[in-house]
Amino acid sequence: MSATSTPLGSLFVVCAPSGTGKTSLVRALVGLLSDLKVSVSHTTRPQRPGERDGRDYYFVDQTEFQRMLSTDALLEHALVFDHQYGTSRKWVEETLQHGDAILEIDWQGARQIREAFPACVSIQVVPPSLATLEERLRRRGQDAEATISRRMAEAVREMADYAEFDYLIINDDFELALDRLQAVVLAERARVRRMRREHQELLCHLLGPALAAAKGDEA
C-alpha cells in the first residue's frame, strides 16, 4: 500500500510534549476502543524500570536503527533528547488495511506523517499551564534537573506549532480530555466518504444504486 492509496482505516497522530499525559490518554482510549490499534515505536534510548519491550517500545541499538533507516523500514523518525525514535512503515500500512491506527509521536515525526499521509488526523495535546507541566515532570522522578529544564524549553517550542494540527486538546481534566479524544475518533469514523465505503450495500438498498452513487460523488 502506498501513501496515496485509500486504506480502509484512518490514521490518527497524537503529539504532545513529554509529561503532558499523551501516553496515558492513548492507552485509555485504546481501552475504550478495542478496534483502535496503537503503534509501538522503535527507540535507541535505554529501557526504563517497569517498561516492557514490545509493549512500551521496541528497544534497539544504534546499528539496528540505522539498518531500519537504510532499508526505508521507518515511516517517520526523529532524534529526541539524544535518542532515536521511529515508526514501522510495515506496521502502519498493514494495520490501515484492516482498521484504524494511532501514533503517539513527537512534532518532528508528526510533520513527516502529515507529508506521507495528508489525510491523517493530527491531534496536539497541551498541559493547562507550564507550572503543571513542570510539576508532572518532577513527579515522574525520571529526569535530572538539567533534563527537566531542557524538556520545558523544548515543550514551549513544540506547542508553538499547535496551529498545524487538526485538533487541540488541553489535558487539565483527564476524563474530559479523554472524552474529547474519543469524540475526535468517533467523528472521523462517521465521515461520509468513510461511511459510503464501509456501507455501500446499505446505502444502495436504501436509495437505489444510481442515487447512492450520485450522492457519494457529491460527498
Helices and strands as residue ranges (DSSP letters): E 11-15, H 22-32, E 37-38, E 42-43, E 58-59, H 62-70, E 74-80, E 83-88, H 89-96, E 101-105, H 107-116, E 121-126, H 130-140, H 145-159, G 162-164, E 167-170, H 174-189, H 192-198, H 200-207, H 209-218
